[in-house]
């Protein structure tokens, strides 16, 4: 079961050199299963989630398409303002062996005005080794280099010369489809399953054409299709979703998926005191949001990584803390199949969390985003030990005390 341990991002949006979690090999504190990022508007919270989306888009759609997404605006707008050079990403994963994490790094630069993969590498220690630098099992410069077949744990890995003709595609995309590169295949499959939620209640109110679909899309427009899939193939999971939403929404007694005469899907909600059902068009934003999150958490084959932008929007105060507690409980075990990262503006959400699960984003004197784990702020740790919730500390500006400054450029946390 793959797990994200840490990430280093350079020269991407407001991140001149952002580091969170374990960013040195097999040392440092890994990212938790649940992480929450807070801070003022424009501090870099959304950019952090988009960095994960950008990496996945590079793998699935190619470098240029990922750069040119409407909300990104091309390579030049992604590169940190005032700087030159490549966009750089270095990601640390655990791949079923905590003593031998995998490091995946790649750089994107411009050539004749077109973005391309300038370099890409994967490295890992050999089995049984606890010291020394990890070995490369993929090393490419401008598409040329070597990849090592097999698994070095058996001592049978061999080097193969690689020359990729399309520098718009990551080597991970191409080699991750070949059985002779099992570690690359696992990493490709892991990143391909990352999911970012930008749920839009109005999108969920649309009546989509009938047809079961396995995965929820980013805006939740196909939530009825996914529920149709659950109702057909995962009845226990479907009942769990209904039960969970009923717990969260007072008065809700039932939920059904119905196919209309023109072969469109209707979500039919039953509420206490009403004989006739309600449909998705008339349901509140909060009800639809809680339904979407229940679908995510009930997935029988869950995504390994989920990023959620401001899940609290449209929710009643009590639901916000309840939702945060659900996310924490879902990721509480070290063997939990999913990591969840969220951004939020609300102290009520943070009240349900521990200091080790929260980072505050700030801008340094150069306008670059810097994440600070609130557990590393001495006053916060002391107040938490006294039972004062994190949300109350945030609201009273304990996270912004003048005696705790963002680390200087190039330093590590």
ChimeraX attribute file (.defattr): number of C-alpha atoms within 10 A of each C-alpha:
attribute: neighborCount
match mode: 1-to-1
recipient: residues
	/A:1	13
	/A:2	21
	/A:3	25
	/A:4	23
	/A:5	24
	/A:6	22
	/A:7	23
	/A:8	19
	/A:9	21
	/A:10	20
	/A:11	22
	/A:12	24
	/A:13	23
	/A:14	24
	/A:15	26
	/A:16	23
	/A:17	20
	/A:18	22
	/A:19	21
	/A:20	20
	/A:21	19
	/A:22	21
	/A:23	22
	/A:24	14
	/A:25	19
	/A:26	22
	/A:27	10
	/A:28	13
	/A:29	14
	/A:30	19
	/A:31	20
	/A:32	21
	/A:33	24
	/A:34	24
	/A:35	23
	/A:36	25
	/A:37	25
	/A:38	25
	/A:39	20
	/A:40	13
	/A:41	11
	/A:42	14
	/A:43	21
	/A:44	24
	/A:45	25
	/A:46	18
	/A:47	19
	/A:48	24
	/A:49	20
	/A:50	19
	/A:51	16
	/A:52	20
	/A:53	18
	/A:54	20
	/A:55	18
	/A:56	21
	/A:57	21
	/A:58	21
	/A:59	21
	/A:60	17
	/A:61	15
	/A:62	21
	/A:63	24
	/A:64	20
	/A:65	16
	/A:66	22
	/A:67	20
	/A:68	15
	/A:69	12
	/A:70	9
	/A:71	8
	/A:72	16
	/A:73	12
	/A:74	17
	/A:75	24
	/A:76	17
	/A:77	13
	/A:78	18
	/A:79	23
	/A:80	22
	/A:81	16
	/A:82	6
	/A:83	10
	/A:84	11
	/A:85	13
	/A:86	22
	/A:87	24
	/A:88	21
	/A:89	22
	/A:90	19
	/A:91	18
	/A:92	26
	/A:93	22
	/A:94	19
	/A:95	18
	/A:96	11
	/A:97	12
	/A:98	12
	/A:99	18
	/A:100	21
	/A:101	22
	/A:102	28
	/A:103	23
	/A:104	21
	/A:105	19
	/A:106	22
	/A:107	19
	/A:108	24
	/A:109	20
	/A:110	15
	/A:111	10
	/A:112	6
	/A:113	9
	/A:114	12
	/A:115	24
	/A:116	24
	/A:117	27
	/A:118	22
	/A:119	22
	/A:120	24
	/A:121	21
	/A:122	24
	/A:123	20
	/A:124	20
	/A:125	23
	/A:126	18
	/A:127	14
	/A:128	9
	/A:129	11
	/A:130	12
	/A:131	10
	/A:132	8
	/A:133	13
	/A:134	19
	/A:135	13
	/A:136	17
	/A:137	25
	/A:138	24
	/A:139	21
	/A:140	22
	/A:141	15
	/A:142	17
	/A:143	22
	/A:144	18
	/A:145	18
	/A:146	19
	/A:147	23
	/A:148	21
	/A:149	20
	/A:150	18
	/A:151	17
	/A:152	16
	/A:153	11
	/A:154	9
	/A:155	10
	/A:156	10
	/A:157	16
	/A:158	13
	/A:159	13
	/A:160	13
	/A:161	11
	/A:162	17
	/A:163	15
	/A:164	16
	/A:165	10
	/A:166	14
	/A:167	20
	/A:168	21
	/A:169	20
	/A:170	26
	/A:171	27
	/A:172	19
	/A:173	20
	/A:174	15
	/A:175	19
	/A:176	19
	/A:177	15
	/A:178	12
	/A:179	12
	/A:180	15
	/A:181	19
	/A:182	16
	/A:183	19
	/A:184	26
	/A:185	18
	/A:186	16
	/A:187	19
	/A:188	21
	/A:189	16
	/A:190	20
	/A:191	20
	/A:192	19
	/A:193	15
	/A:194	19
	/A:195	22
	/A:196	22
	/A:197	21
	/A:198	15
	/A:199	23
	/A:200	17
	/A:201	22
	/A:202	16
	/A:203	15
	/A:204	23
	/A:205	23
	/A:206	18
	/A:207	22
	/A:208	17
	/A:209	16
	/A:210	19
	/A:211	15
	/A:212	19
	/A:213	16
	/A:214	15
	/A:215	20
	/A:216	21
	/A:217	16
	/A:218	14
	/A:219	17
	/A:220	26
	/A:221	20
	/A:222	26
	/A:223	28
	/A:224	30
	/A:225	26
	/A:226	22
	/A:227	29
	/A:228	26
	/A:229	19
	/A:230	23
	/A:231	17
	/A:232	11
	/A:233	12
	/A:234	15
	/A:235	14
	/A:236	12
	/A:237	19
	/A:238	24
	/A:239	16
	/A:240	16
	/A:241	25
	/A:242	19
	/A:243	16
	/A:244	18
	/A:245	24
	/A:246	19
	/A:247	12
	/A:248	18
	/A:249	15
	/A:250	11
	/A:251	13
	/A:252	18
	/A:253	15
	/A:254	16
	/A:255	22
	/A:256	17
	/A:257	18
	/A:258	15
	/A:259	15
	/A:260	12
	/A:261	7
	/A:262	8
	/A:263	13
	/A:264	16
	/A:265	25
	/A:266	24
	/A:267	23
	/A:268	17
	/A:269	19
	/A:270	17
	/A:271	17
	/A:272	11
	/A:273	8
	/A:274	9
	/A:275	8
	/A:276	10
	/A:277	14
	/A:278	16
	/A:279	17
	/A:280	21
	/A:281	17
	/A:282	9
	/A:283	17
	/A:284	14
	/A:285	18
	/A:286	19
	/A:287	19
	/A:288	24
	/A:289	22
	/A:290	24
	/A:291	21
	/A:292	25
	/A:293	21
	/A:294	22
	/A:295	24
	/A:296	18
	/A:297	20
	/A:298	18
	/A:299	17
	/A:300	12
	/A:301	10
	/A:302	16
	/A:303	20
	/A:304	20
	/A:305	23
	/A:306	20
	/A:307	23
	/A:308	21
	/A:309	19
	/A:310	20
	/A:311	24
	/A:312	23
	/A:313	16
	/A:314	17
	/A:315	18
	/A:316	10
	/A:317	12
	/A:318	11
	/A:319	18
	/A:320	23
	/A:321	21
	/A:322	15
	/A:323	20
	/A:324	22
	/A:325	16
	/A:326	16
	/A:327	22
	/A:328	20
	/A:329	12
	/A:330	18
	/A:331	19
	/A:332	15
	/A:333	11
	/A:334	11
	/A:335	10
	/A:336	15
	/A:337	17
	/A:338	25
	/A:339	26
	/A:340	21
	/A:341	22
	/A:342	23
	/A:343	24
	/A:344	21
	/A:345	16
	/A:346	20
	/A:347	18
	/A:348	23
	/A:349	25
	/A:350	26
	/A:351	19
	/A:352	19
	/A:353	21
	/A:354	18
	/A:355	19
	/A:356	16
	/A:357	19
	/A:358	24
	/A:359	23
	/A:360	21
	/A:361	23
	/A:362	23
	/A:363	18
	/A:364	15
	/A:365	10
	/A:366	9
	/A:367	15
	/A:368	21
	/A:369	24
	/A:370	24
	/A:371	25
	/A:372	23
	/A:373	20
	/A:374	22
	/A:375	18
	/A:376	14
	/A:377	18
	/A:378	12
	/A:379	17
	/A:380	21
	/A:381	17
	/A:382	12
	/A:383	14
	/A:384	15
	/A:385	10
	/A:386	9
	/A:387	8
	/A:388	14
	/A:389	20
	/A:390	26
	/A:391	18
	/A:392	14
	/A:393	19
	/A:394	21
	/A:395	12
	/A:396	10
	/A:397	10
	/A:398	17
	/A:399	22
	/A:400	15
	/A:401	11
	/A:402	7
	/A:403	8
	/A:404	13
	/A:405	12
	/A:406	16
	/A:407	13
	/A:408	10
	/A:409	14
	/A:410	10
	/A:411	10
	/A:412	12
	/A:413	16
